Amino acid sequence: MDDSLEASQSESLDVINPPDDDLSMEIDPPSGDNHATAEDWRKALHKVVPAVVVLRTTACRAFDTESAAASHATGFVVDKRRGIILTNRHVVKPGPVTAEAMFVNREEIPVYPIYRDPVHDFGFFRYDPAAVKFLSYEEIPLAPEAASVGLEIRVVGNDSGEKISILAGTLARLDRDAPHYRKDGYNDFNTFYIQAASGTKGGSSGSPVVDWKGRAVALNAGSNSSSASAFYFPLERVVRALNFLQEGRDSSQDKWQAVTVPRGTFQATFVHKGFDETRRLGLQSETEQLVRHASPLTETGMLVVDSVVPGGPACKHLEPGDVLVRMNGEVITQFLKMETLLDDSVGQNVELEFERGGTSLTVQLVVEDLHSITPNYFLEVSGGIIHPLSYQQARNFRFKCGLVYVAEPGYMLYRAGVPRHAIIKRLANEDISNVEDFINVLSNLSKGARVPLEYINYKDRHRRKSVLVTVNRQEWYASPSIYTRNDTSGIWIRKTALPSNSQVPNGVASMDTSSSAHVQEESTDKDSSADMEDQDTSAGSGNASVAERVIEPTLVMFSVHVPSSCMVDGVYAQHFFGTGVIIYHSEEMGLVAVDKNTVAVSASDVMLSFAAFPIEIPGEVVFLHPVHNYAIIAYDPSALGPAGSSVVRAAQLLPEPALRRGEDVYLVGLNKSLQATSRKSVVTNPYAPLKISSADSPRYRATNMEVIELDTDFGSSFSGVLTDENGRVKAIWGSFSTQVCTNHRSKKKRKIKYGANSSEDHFARGIHIHSISQVLDKIILGVKGPSLLINGVKRPMPLVRVLEVEFTRTLLSKARSFGLSNNWIQALVKKDPVRRQVLRVKGCLAGSKAENLLEQGDMVLAINKKPVTCFNDIEDACHALDMYDDMVAKLEFTVFRQGREMDVQVGTDIRDGNGTTRVINWCGCLVQDPHPEVRALGFLPQEGHGVYVTRCSSGSPVHRYGLYAQQWIVEVNGKPTPDLDAFVNVTKEIEDEEFVRVRTVHLNGKPRVLTLKQDLHYWPTWELRFDPETAMWHRKIIKSLEARDSI
């Protein structure tokens, strides 16, 4: 393992995530000092401490080397009159950032970035000095010349994020190599660092390293997590940059103007090597003597080329191992001297003399403007961030600067499998050399278009990867925008990236069907009415069972993606896959049934791949059962073409008779190659109770269900159908998920990391086809219900009458111990001699009609005087009410409660199959009506429960101020928000950068009041709502800084 990798594992930037707000100043007792007394240190720190600030920063977007995040760090005032704060580059951030500074007396003021060095780890914020009204403080002078080995220092900063403390140390080295933090992130180079054993930790980034005179001699930057070593950046280049900023501020009138700090580069990285090492590299002895004679006696080595960025000025001129001797005739052995010459020679030629393997060489190189290869804009598309490849990352990845770099994939690129740090080379068969090329190609693509994209990745740099990118058909995200940095205002200015007439509306032409058309041409000569079984037999294995050959043309492979902008109902992942079965197929409409662990929410992009015909087409979620674990997806049969429609068909459903213990069934499904796989199995339990505990973050879980268990299956990741020997479907073999504890280090298949101590475990069970068949009949017959546009035709969709109560089963042997009479036990045994159980109430959903009528522990003996022993009995009773067309009809329950038998009239609830159809994003949090699994916890706030926070975005105001998911917003600025409409009315009156007082109630019932600052520039308020009239999700801006976008 090389040194750089070892360093990357142990060295870290001293910046942390937001801690608690309990911050205070603490001064550790100074250690003994041979040069200064305790009183000297006390006086110095008395001046220094008031000038040190806690910086609360929020990186609003991923950019270059940084991710979107909120963090705490440190800074200090270096110019009180002009209002300038010095801190680290990784605190100022290369991309969009919002920040506040908090002084020792807890005064908070906004700060704005004015400079971040392209290479070195320092940057500046500005603030309004008049905003600090109640604190007396002085600026901290910079004294880089005072740094020396053995100097006693104090580091004043926000150490560990819990308090501002002062750590003592002694400077040990002035020539430490720049620390290497990450191989794909920010690293400093072409500079020395100062090292001391001060033991700084997260949050102390940007702290002043001061001497006993109160002067800053260095800037704290990072530390080694495996030791007490801390790394400080020397201040010579900081002083130079500060002088430029001060001169620029003095030359402007009454406000800050963008100031350019000249920075030059060859796009080459140098390291300092000792003379012994340079001799081994071939340095001539005469050259060594010349260098030693021209350098101070303390000089220990020379600068050696470590790496060269492809396409830069030094490319093909300098090579790793070259030993630098002179620049413009002057001996150069130190980074500071080299950088001074480069910064003063931007755009000019510089003569380099160096030795390569003992041979002296001379070359003329043009000094490039370092700012020109540091991106100052980005394209935001579908939640992704794309910008020119920066010098930082070009050096890390050994790519040319300016290539199209994916800082954050977002939804569209993530859906295609494009990773972070990818370099895009082609899109829609067009070469992409810069961001402008990408925008031009994107502007010519219609919504829903699927086009090839080629990219390379630094981990596999020699091979291009090709994927299919799908342009969003739904309005999941705002239209592509370009953000450009403005150092005058400190914000990034947004403008629309695409022309207003680009990306034509949805339609048949929006789908790229070239691949399927080619297949159709080849298939037109075949007899479209050929026998299905004969075609399957010729294509499949000769050993395939009859059931497999019959059912294969009805199977469909799902690939489901959930956009991050609409991850509602606690859905735990963005990508799902599984197998479904076609339950209806005609010229006008096709319907597929699949489990809800594959299609979890209606806000999804569904792609269907058919086993019978090589084509992939989109599907639309038309029905999500509110209780059972299945969904129904519609597709357009015309998209299959004549050849596809002739071979794709619906399965024959056989709801009756129900499966019995010991009955033979065939488990048939698809593997990832879309090949049918089957096995003959035996039903071991057709009425297995399903028990899935609530997850930490409430989301759908199947309840009140009996599932089918087999003696053998294909494992937890396999889904499909259960058929009889003739291929008639008796059940779907669906996937279920449950959150499990991982403390015992057990290895389970298909685990998805969920939290610190939990993960997702998946298993498969059989789901009786009876309920699916009932809903299908209602869809086909067009029973009364809300209309939904399916393939251009409005169709009434069924409503489902449910009893919003969760039940559990108790064996009659235990029920007798609870006092249940023998008469009832005999009646229940007679009703169901197999199960021998009674249903008990586990809990009622909060807000349901059964709440406060049925109590936990009630034994349900009968409904409408008919004995009840299983979940199907309760469903049948609910369905019986539909015959009377009475929306408020009630069921007469006979229950056994606390030793007494009683009758209770219980109302039912009517639910549709749409799922959540409206979500609002405010300050970066997604709010919605509480979904059923939230209400299943049995609690709703009395103050109002219609605004539930389901998800928060990194780098948003709610992330910065700690308004997290799993709680209700019940008040905003003292105004109640009982529902989403009231919430919209209150929040749209709040202006940009205005502080808001928010009252919340957590799932555990704990109330809380917090404040946050609204940021309409980077986080406008918007809503997504499903329109059944168009079967589309529409995005609407509620409030933003652009008046034309607000409603």
TITI-293450 format. One record per residue (C-alpha): residue in three letters; z, x, y. Coordinates in steps of 0.25 Angstrom, whole numbers, plus 5000, padded with zeros to 4 digits. Each point is the difference from the previous one (the first is absolute). Example, Ala and Ser with C-alpha at 12.3 -4.5 7.8 and 13.67 -1.06 7.14 Angstrom:
BEGIN
ALA503150494982 SER499850065014 
This chain:
BEGIN
MET500050005000 ASP499650065013 ASP500950015013 SER499349895007 LEU500249904989 GLU501550044999 ALA500149985015 SER499449875000 GLN501049954990 SER501250055008 GLU499650005015 SER500149875008 LEU499849955014 ASP501349965006 VAL499749865003 ILE500549884993 ASN499949854999 PRO500949915009 PRO501450014997 ASP501149905005 ASP500149995015 ASP501450065000 LEU499750135008 SER501050095007 MET500150145005 GLU500950094992 ILE500150155003 ASP500550094988 PRO500950115004 PRO499250135003 SER500250124991 GLY500550135005 ASP499050075009 ASN500050155004 HIS499249975013 ALA500549875005 THR501449935000 ALA500349864996 GLU500149975015 ASP498650055002 TRP499549914989 ARG500749885005 LYS499450015014 ALA498650024994 LEU500149894991 HIS500649915011 LYS498650025007 VAL499249994988 VAL500549884993 PRO499649905010 ALA498650055001 VAL499849974985 VAL499449874995 VAL499949924988 LEU498549964998 ARG499749884992 THR498550014997 THR499049904993 ALA498750054995 CYS499249875001 ARG498950044991 ALA499750114990 PHE499250115006 ASP499650144996 THR501250064993 GLU501049895003 SER500349874994 ALA500449875007 ALA501550015001 ALA501349995009 SER500950115001 HIS501150075008 ALA499950145006 THR500550085012 GLY499550055013 PHE500550065013 VAL499750005015 VAL499250125005 ASP499649945013 LYS500949905007 ARG499249985012 ARG498749974993 GLY500749934988 ILE499550094989 ILE500650014986 LEU499750104990 THR500049984985 ASN499250034987 ARG498549964998 HIS500449934987 VAL500949915009 VAL499049975011 LYS499049974989 PRO498550035001 GLY499749854999 PRO500549875007 VAL501550015003 THR501049925007 ALA501450065003 GLU501349985008 ALA501050115004 MET501549984999 PHE500950085009 VAL501450044996 ASN500549885008 ARG499149914992 GLU499149975011 GLU498649974994 ILE498750035007 PRO498549994995 VAL499350134999 TYR498550034998 PRO499350114994 ILE499250105009 TYR499750124991 ARG500150044986 ASP499550134996 PRO498850004990 VAL500750114991 HIS501450045004 ASP501249914998 PHE500349965014 GLY499749885010 PHE500449935012 PHE500449865004 ARG500149955015 TYR501049905005 ASP500449945014 PRO501250095005 ALA500449885009 ALA500249924987 VAL501250084997 LYS501149945009 PHE501350024995 LEU500050154994 SER500150135007 TYR499250114993 GLU499250125002 GLU498850054994 ILE500150114989 PRO499350135005 LEU499050074990 ALA500350154997 PRO499150044988 GLU500350155004 ALA501449984997 ALA499849984985 SER500550124992 VAL500550044987 GLY501549984999 LEU500149905012 GLU501049894998 ILE499449875002 ARG500349855000 VAL499149894995 VAL500349875008 GLY499349884993 ASN500049874993 ASP500450074986 SER499849914988 GLY499849885009 GLU501449955000 LYS500550085013 ILE499750105010 SER500750134996 ILE499950145003 LEU499850114989 ALA500350145001 GLY499250124995 THR499450145002 LEU498650035002 ALA499650094988 ARG498550015001 LEU499049995011 ASP498850034991 ARG500149894989 ASP498749954994 ALA499749865005 PRO500649904990 HIS499049934991 TYR500549854998 ARG498849934993 LYS498750034994 ASP499449875006 GLY500849995013 TYR500450075012 ASN500350155000 ASP500150105011 PHE499350134999 ASN499550125009 THR501450025005 PHE501450064996 TYR501249924999 ILE501550035002 GLN501049984989 ALA501549985000 ALA501049944990 SER500449885009 GLY499849904989 THR499349895008 LYS499549884993 GLY499249875002 GLY500049955014 SER500250135007 SER498550035002 GLY499850035015 SER501450055002 PRO500250115010 VAL500550134995 VAL500950055011 ASP500750135004 TRP501450015006 LYS499350005014 GLY499549864997 ARG498550044999 ALA499149964989 VAL499550124992 ALA499349924989 LEU499649864995 ASN500549954987 ALA498949954991 GLY500450004985 SER500950054989 ASN500150044986 SER500649894992 SER500450104989 SER500850095010 ALA500650005013 SER498850075007 ALA499549935012 PHE498650035007 TYR499950015015 PHE498750005008 PRO499950115010 LEU499849955015 GLU498950095006 ARG498949914998 VAL500949885003 VAL500350065014 ARG498550025002 ALA499749864997 LEU501149955008 ASN499550075012 PHE498649934999 LEU500749874999 GLN500950025012 GLU498850055008 GLY499249884996 ARG501149905004 ASP500150075013 SER498549995003 SER500049854998 GLN500649905009 ASP500949894995 LYS499850004986 TRP499750094988 GLN498650044997 ALA499550064987 VAL500150155000 THR499250104992 VAL500750124994 PRO498950104996 ARG500150034985 GLY499050094993 THR499750034985 PHE499150074990 GLN500449904990 ALA500750114992 THR501450024995 PHE500750135001 VAL501250054993 HIS500950125003 LYS500050114989 GLY500850135000 PHE499350135001 ASP500150034985 GLU499349874997 THR498950035010 ARG499850134993 ARG499849934987 LEU499049915006 GLY499250135004 LEU500550035014 GLN499650145004 SER501150105003 GLU499350045013 THR500049855004 GLU501549994996 GLN500450125009 LEU499249945011 VAL500749874999 ARG501450064999 HIS499750095012 ALA499549885009 SER501249904995 PRO501550005003 LEU500850084990 THR500649874995 GLU498649964995 THR500049984984 GLY498649964997 MET498749935004 LEU499349875000 VAL499249974988 VAL499049884998 ASP500649904991 SER498949895000 VAL498849955008 VAL499649865002 PRO498649974995 GLY499049985012 GLY500950065010 PRO499750125009 ALA500650104990 CYS499349944988 LYS499050104994 HIS500650115009 LEU501550014996 GLU500550004986 PRO501449994994 GLY500650144999 ASP499350065013 VAL501050085008 LEU499949975015 VAL500050135008 ARG499549975014 MET499649885009 ASN499150035012 GLY500450154998 GLU501549975000 VAL500950034988 ILE500549864995 THR501250004990 GLN500849885005 PHE499649855000 LEU500549985014 LYS499050105005 MET498949954992 GLU500249865004 THR500250045015 LEU498650065000 LEU499449884992 ASP500649905010 ASP499550075012 SER498650024994 VAL499649864996 GLY498449995000 GLN499950155001 ASN499650114990 VAL501150094994 GLU499750134993 LEU500850014987 GLU500250144993 PHE500549994986 GLU500050074987 ARG499549944987 GLY500450084987 GLY500050135009 THR498749975007 SER500149985015 LEU499249885006 THR499849945013 VAL499649865003 GLN499849925013 LEU500649864998 VAL500049885010 VAL501449945003 GLU500049854997 ASP500849905008 LEU501149964990 HIS500149865007 SER498549974996 ILE500350014985 THR501349925002 PRO499749854998 ASN500449915012 TYR499449874994 PHE500049924987 LEU499349884994 GLU500949894995 VAL499349924989 SER500649904991 GLY501450065002 GLY499450144997 ILE500050125010 ILE498750095000 HIS499850125010 PRO499450135001 LEU500650114991 SER501050085008 TYR500150155001 GLN501449984993 GLN499449934988 ALA498750084999 ARG500950124999 ASN500849944989 PHE498849944992 ARG499050115003 PHE499049905006 LYS499250005013 CYS500649945012 GLY499549875005 LEU499749944986 VAL500349854998 TYR501550004995 VAL500849894995 ALA501450015005 GLU500449874994 PRO499149924991 GLY500449865004 TYR499549884992 MET498550014999 LEU500050154996 TYR501349984991 ARG499349894993 ALA498850094997 GLY501050114995 VAL499850105012 PRO501350085001 ARG500650065012 HIS499550135005 ALA498649964995 ILE498750065007 ILE498949895001 LYS498750064997 ARG499149874998 LEU500049855003 ALA499049904996 ASN499150114995 GLU500050065014 ASP500650145003 ILE501350015008 SER500250125008 ASN500949945011 VAL500849885004 GLU498949955008 ASP499150004988 PHE501049924992 ILE500149895011 ASN498549995001 VAL499949974985 LEU501249915000 SER499449925012 ASN498849974991 LEU500749944988 SER500349854999 LYS501349944996 GLY500250014985 ALA499050114998 ARG500250104989 VAL499550135002 PRO500150144994 LEU500950115007 GLU500150144996 TYR501250095004 ILE500650134996 ASN501550044999 TYR500650135002 LYS500749994986 ASP498650004994 ARG499150055011 HIS498850044991 ARG499649864995 ARG499749885008 LYS500649874996 SER499249875001 VAL500749865002 LEU499649865004 VAL500549965014 THR500149855003 VAL500049965014 ASN501149895003 ARG499449864999 GLN501349945004 GLU500650035014 TRP501250084994 TYR499950105011 ALA499650015015 SER498650055002 PRO499850155000 SER500550075012 ILE500050145006 TYR501350055006 THR499950125010 ARG501150085005 ASN500349995015 ASP501050115004 THR500149945014 SER500749884995 GLY500550054987 ILE499449894992 TRP498749994992 ILE499049905006 ARG499349904990 LYS498649955001 THR499149934990 ALA499250094991 LEU498949914995 PRO499049925008 SER500349855001 ASN498849974992 SER500350094989 GLN500649954986 VAL499249874998 PRO500849884995 ASN500349984985 GLY498849944992 VAL499250034988 ALA499450115007 SER501350075002 MET500250044985 ASP499250124995 THR499449944987 SER498950114998 SER500750054987 SER500149864994 ALA498649965004 HIS499550124993 VAL500749954987 GLN499449865002 GLU498650065001 GLU500250074986 SER500649874994 THR499049905004 ASP499150024988 LYS501249964991 ASP500249864995 SER501149945009 SER500349904990 ALA500350104989 ASP501249974991 MET501350065006 GLU500650054987 ASP498750074996 GLN499950075014 ASP501550054998 THR499850044986 SER498950095004 ALA500750065012 GLY501450024993 SER500650054988 GLY499549954986 ASN501549994996 ALA500349915012 SER500749874996 VAL499449865003 ALA501149985010 GLU499650135007 ARG498549975000 VAL500249865005 ILE501050035011 GLU499450135006 PRO499049935009 THR501249925007 LEU500850125003 VAL500150065014 MET500650135005 PHE500749995013 SER500250105011 VAL500949955011 HIS500450065013 VAL501049955010 PRO499850055015 SER501250065006 SER499849915012 CYS500349884991 MET501050054989 VAL500849875000 ASP501049934991 GLY500650144996 VAL498850054992 TYR500350144995 ALA498750074999 GLN498649995006 HIS499150024988 PHE500149914987 PHE499149994988 GLY500049914988 THR499149914991 GLY499749865002 VAL499349894993 ILE498949915005 ILE500549854999 TYR498849935007 HIS498650045003 SER498949925006 GLU498950025010 GLU500949975011 MET501350064997 GLY500750104990 LEU501550014998 VAL500850114994 ALA501449994995 VAL500950135001 ASP501550035001 LYS500750015014 ASN500350154997 THR498650025002 VAL499749915012 ALA501349995007 VAL499749945013 SER498849925006 ALA499850115011 SER499250094991 ASP498750064997 VAL499649974986 MET498850064992 LEU499649954987 SER499350084989 PHE499449924989 ALA500050044985 ALA498749924997 PHE499250065012 PRO500050135007 ILE500349955014 GLU501250005010 ILE500249895010 PRO501149955009 GLY500949894997 GLU500949905008 VAL501449964997 VAL500049855000 PHE501349974993 LEU501350074998 HIS501049924991 PRO501349995008 VAL500850024987 HIS499250054988 ASN499450144999 TYR498549965002 ALA499050005011 ILE498649945000 ILE498950075006 ALA498649955004 TYR498750075000 ASP498649975004 PRO499149984987 SER498750035009 ALA500550145002 LEU499850034986 GLY498549975000 PRO499349924990 ALA500250114989 GLY501550015003 SER500249855000 SER499349984987 VAL501050094992 VAL501349975008 ARG500749884995 ALA501449935000 ALA500950014989 GLN500449884992 LEU501549965003 LEU500949954989 PRO501349955006 GLU500349924987 PRO500650024990 ALA501050105006 LEU500250134993 ARG501050014989 ARG500950114994 GLY499250084990 GLU498649955004 ASP498950105000 VAL499350035014 TYR499050105005 LEU500450085012 VAL498750035008 GLY499950085013 LEU499250105007 ASN500250155001 LYS499650085013 SER498650024995 LEU499949854999 GLN499950004985 ALA500749894992 THR501250044992 SER500749914990 ARG501049994989 LYS500549904991 SER501549975003 VAL501149904996 VAL500849925009 THR501450034998 ASN500649915011 PRO499249905008 TYR501249955008 ALA500650145005 PRO500849985012 LEU499650085012 LYS501150075008 ILE499650095012 SER501050045010 SER499849995015 ALA499450135006 ASP500750075011 SER498949965009 PRO499749854996 ARG498749974995 TYR499349914990 ARG500750004986 ALA499749904989 THR501149904998 ASN500249874991 MET498950054990 GLU500050024985 VAL499050114996 ILE499450044987 GLU500450124992 LEU499250074989 ASP500350104989 THR499050105005 ASP499250025013 PHE499350115008 GLY501150045009 SER500549965014 SER498750035008 PHE499149914991 SER499749865004 GLY499049904995 VAL500149874992 LEU500649944987 THR498949924992 ASP499949944986 GLU499050054990 ASN498949935007 GLY500250065013 ARG500749885007 VAL501050045010 LYS501449964997 ALA500750085011 ILE499850125009 TRP500650134998 GLY500550035013 SER500850115007 PHE501449995006 SER500850105008 THR501450025002 GLN500850105008 VAL500850104992 CYS501150105002 THR499550144998 ASN501450074999 HIS499950034985 ARG498750075002 SER499349924989 LYS498550025000 LYS499249865000 LYS498649985001 ARG499349945013 LYS501250035009 ILE499850005015 LYS501050065009 TYR500849905007 GLY501250065006 ALA501050114999 ASN500649944987 SER499049904995 SER498549994996 GLU499149894995 ASP499949974985 HIS498949924994 PHE499949924988 ALA499049904994 ARG500349864994 GLY499249884996 ILE499949885010 HIS499749874995 ILE498749945004 HIS500549865002 SER500450015014 ILE498750075004 SER499249894993 GLN500749905008 VAL499750065013 LEU498650034996 ASP499749854997 LYS500649965014 ILE499050105007 ILE498849954992 LEU500349865002 GLY500350025015 VAL501449935000 LYS500649975013 GLY500550135008 PRO499750095011 SER498550055001 LEU499650144998 LEU498650065002 ILE499550064987 ASN498650065000 GLY499649915012 VAL500549874995 LYS501349945004 ARG500849964988 PRO501449934999 MET501050094994 PRO501249954992 LEU501449995005 VAL501150044990 ARG501349924999 VAL501250094997 LEU501550004999 GLU500450125008 VAL501250034990 GLU500150134992 PHE500549964986 THR500650094989 ARG500249964985 THR501349994993 LEU500149984984 LEU500649874996 SER501150084993 LYS500550055013 ALA499849875007 ARG501049944990 SER501050105005 PHE499849965014 GLY500449864996 LEU498649934998 SER500249884991 ASN499550004985 ASN499249885003 TRP499250075010 ILE499950124991 GLN499449924989 ALA499149935010 LEU499450135005 VAL499950064986 LYS499249874996 LYS499150025012 ASP499750144997 PRO500550064986 VAL499450135003 ARG500550055013 ARG501449944999 GLN500350035014 VAL500449935013 LEU499550045014 ARG501050045011 VAL499850015015 LYS500050155004 GLY499749965015 CYS499349925009 LEU499050055010 ALA500650005014 GLY499349885008 SER499549934988 LYS500349854997 ALA500950044988 GLU500950085009 ASN501449955001 LEU499749894989 LEU499950094988 GLU501150114999 GLN500050134993 GLY500549994985 ASP499549854999 MET499549974986 VAL498749915001 LEU500149904988 ALA499049905004 ILE499049965011 ASN499749865002 LYS500849974987 LYS499150094991 PRO500750124994 VAL499650145006 THR500050134992 CYS498950095006 PHE499350035012 ASN498849924996 ASP500849875000 ILE500450025015 GLU498550035003 ASP499649874993 ALA501049925007 CYS499450055014 HIS498649984995 ALA500449854997 LEU500349985014 ASP498650035004 MET499549874994 TYR500849925010 ASP499450085012 ASP501450005006 MET500250135008 VAL501549975001 ALA500349954986 LYS501250054993 LEU500550044987 GLU501349954993 PHE500750114994 THR501149994990 VAL500950125001 PHE501250064995 ARG500950055011 GLN501450064998 GLY500349924988 ARG499449875006 GLU498749934997 MET499349945013 ASP498749955005 VAL499350075012 GLN498849955007 VAL499250135004 GLY498750015008 THR498850094997 ASP499250095009 ILE498550005001 ARG499350145001 ASP498650045002 GLY499350124993 ASN499750075013 GLY501250105000 THR500450065014 THR498849975010 ARG500650055013 VAL500650135004 ILE500350065014 ASN500150145004 TRP501050035011 CYS500450145004 GLY499550054987 CYS500849904991 LEU499349894991 VAL500749875001 GLN499849874992 ASP500649884995 PRO501050044989 HIS499349994987 PRO500649934988 GLU500750134994 VAL500750025013 ARG500549854999 ALA500450024986 LEU501150095004 GLY500749875005 PHE500250045015 LEU499349965013 PRO500650035013 GLN500549885007 GLU499550055014 GLY498549994994 HIS499350064989 GLY498549995003 VAL499850145004 TYR500250104988 VAL499750155002 THR499250034987 ARG499550145004 CYS500150115011 SER499050115004 SER500350145001 GLY499950055015 SER500249875006 PRO501149955009 VAL500749934989 HIS500050134992 ARG500550075012 TYR501249905003 GLY500349964986 LEU499649864999 TYR499650014985 ALA499649904989 GLN500849904992 GLN500649935012 TRP499749885009 ILE499850005015 VAL500849895005 GLU500050035015 VAL499250085010 ASN500650025014 GLY501049894997 LYS498949904997 PRO500149944986 THR498850024991 PRO500149904989 ASP498550014996 LEU498850085002 ASP499549925011 ALA501350015008 PHE499950154997 VAL498650015006 ASN500449925012 VAL501250105003 THR499450134997 LYS498749985008 GLU500849995013 ILE500550144998 GLU499350115007 ASP499650144996 GLU501150105000 GLU501049895002 PHE501350014992 VAL500349894991 ARG501349954994 VAL499849954986 ARG501049934991 THR499850014985 VAL500749954987 HIS499850084988 LEU499849954986 ASN501550024997 GLY500349915012 LYS500550125009 PRO499649975015 ARG499550115009 VAL499650025014 LEU499150115004 THR499050045012 LEU498650054999 LYS498950045010 GLN498749924998 ASP498850095000 LEU498749915002 HIS499150125002 TYR500150064985 TRP500749874994 PRO499449875006 THR500549874994 TRP499049934991 GLU499949904989 LEU499249984987 ARG499849864995 PHE499249944989 ASP499049895003 PRO499749914988 GLU498849955008 THR499350135000 ALA500850074988 MET500250115010 TRP501250085005 HIS499950015015 ARG500750105009 LYS500449955014 ILE500650095011 ILE501349935006 LYS500350105010 SER499550145004 LEU499750085012 GLU498649955001 ALA500049875006 ARG498849954994 ASP500650024986 SER501249925003 ILE500249854997 
